[in-house]
Amino acid sequence: MQLNDALEASLQKSLITEGPGLVLVVDSQSLTVAAFVSGEPERMDPSSYFLVDVFPSSNGVRGHETPQGIFKLLSSRMKEKIFPEPTGVPLNYTMFWQDLNTKSVSGVAFHAARGGREKSIGVECASAGCVNLSGKKAESLSVRL
């Protein structure tokens, strides 16, 4: 599967890039994230990207939907662990992104699901807008970036 095919399959997707060479497509309908890499990152041509992994996720609940659009992962805002207010419960392997159209950075990120929320991954929406991943997948993605 190529990137063009994945993006055309549904309108309810977010495209997140780490820069040339890696694109992550968040599908809010199927609760999955598809990872694409390019054999020719300097081209920035969607037809040069090929699917290398698909993994389950849990996205934002109604009223706190995961944003859709084109985003860039911010390496300067990748944290192994953060302690958000008001709960103070840690979020592991947090990777924030920036909207490439508005240049705004929100509190939305990829991170490992916490507590009992890991059981919702691939099954139901359970976050306040972030993309929750399994602990192992969040760790391996953060290492890749």
C-alpha positions in Angstrom: 0.0 0.0 0.0 1.2 3.5 -0.8 0.6 6.7 1.1 -1.8 8.1 -1.6 -4.0 5.0 -1.2 -4.2 5.3 2.6 -5.0 9.0 2.5 -7.7 8.6 -0.2 -9.4 5.7 1.8 -10.9 8.0 4.4 -11.3 11.7 5.2 -11.1 11.1 9.0 -7.3 11.0 9.1 -4.4 13.0 10.4 -1.1 13.0 8.6 1.9 13.4 10.9 5.4 13.7 9.6 8.7 13.6 11.3 10.3 15.3 8.3 11.4 13.7 5.1 11.3 10.0 5.2 8.6 9.2 7.7 4.8 9.8 7.7 2.3 8.5 10.3 -1.3 8.4 9.3 -3.8 8.4 12.2 -7.1 6.8 11.2 -9.9 7.8 13.6 -12.4 5.3 12.1 -10.3 2.2 12.3 -8.3 3.3 15.4 -5.0 2.6 13.7 -1.8 4.4 12.9 0.0 3.5 9.6 3.7 4.2 9.3 5.1 5.0 5.9 8.7 5.5 4.9 10.2 6.8 1.7 13.0 5.2 -0.3 13.6 8.7 -1.6 13.0 11.2 1.2 14.5 14.1 -0.7 11.6 13.9 -3.3 8.8 14.4 -0.7 6.5 12.7 -3.3 3.7 10.6 -1.7 4.1 8.0 -4.4 7.6 7.2 -3.0 6.3 6.3 0.5 5.5 2.6 1.3 3.7 1.1 4.3 6.0 -0.5 6.8 3.8 -0.9 9.9 0.2 -0.6 11.1 -0.6 -0.6 14.8 -3.7 0.0 16.9 -4.4 3.2 18.7 -7.0 4.9 20.8 -8.0 8.4 19.8 -10.1 11.3 21.2 -13.6 10.8 22.5 -16.6 12.8 21.2 -16.1 16.4 22.0 -12.3 15.9 22.3 -11.6 14.4 18.9 -8.1 13.9 17.7 -7.4 16.8 15.3 -7.3 16.2 11.6 -4.9 17.8 9.2 -1.2 17.8 8.5 1.2 18.0 11.4 4.9 17.7 12.2 6.3 15.9 15.2 8.5 18.2 17.3 11.7 16.5 18.3 12.2 19.4 20.8 9.0 18.4 22.5 9.5 14.6 22.8 9.6 13.6 26.5 10.2 10.2 28.0 7.8 11.1 30.8 5.6 14.0 31.7 3.3 14.6 34.6 0.2 16.6 33.3 -2.1 18.5 35.5 -4.5 18.0 37.2 -4.0 14.3 37.7 -0.2 14.2 37.9 -0.4 10.6 36.5 2.7 10.2 34.2 2.4 10.0 30.4 5.2 7.9 29.0 7.0 8.5 25.6 5.1 11.7 24.8 5.6 13.1 21.3 3.8 16.4 20.6 3.1 17.8 17.1 2.6 21.1 15.4 -0.1 22.1 12.9 1.8 22.8 9.7 -0.9 25.2 8.4 -1.3 27.4 11.5 2.1 26.7 13.1 0.3 26.3 16.4 1.3 23.7 19.0 -1.4 22.2 21.1 -1.3 19.7 24.0 -2.1 16.9 21.6 0.5 14.1 21.3 1.3 10.5 20.8 1.9 8.7 24.1 1.7 5.4 25.9 -1.8 4.7 27.2 -1.9 5.0 31.0 -3.5 2.9 33.6 -6.5 0.8 32.4 -6.7 2.7 29.1 -4.3 0.3 27.3 -7.3 -2.1 26.9 -9.1 0.5 24.8 -6.3 0.6 22.2 -7.7 -0.5 18.8 -11.2 -1.0 20.4 -12.6 2.4 21.3 -11.8 6.1 21.7 -10.7 6.9 25.2 -8.5 10.0 25.2 -8.9 13.8 25.4 -7.6 14.2 21.9 -4.2 12.5 22.0 -3.3 9.3 20.2 -2.8 6.6 22.8 -0.5 3.7 21.9 0.6 0.5 23.7 3.7 1.2 25.9 5.9 -1.0 23.7 4.8 0.7 20.5 5.1 4.2 22.0 8.6 3.4 23.2 9.7 2.0 19.8 8.3 4.9 17.9 10.0 7.4 20.2 13.3 5.6 19.7 12.8 5.7 15.9 12.3 9.4 16.0 
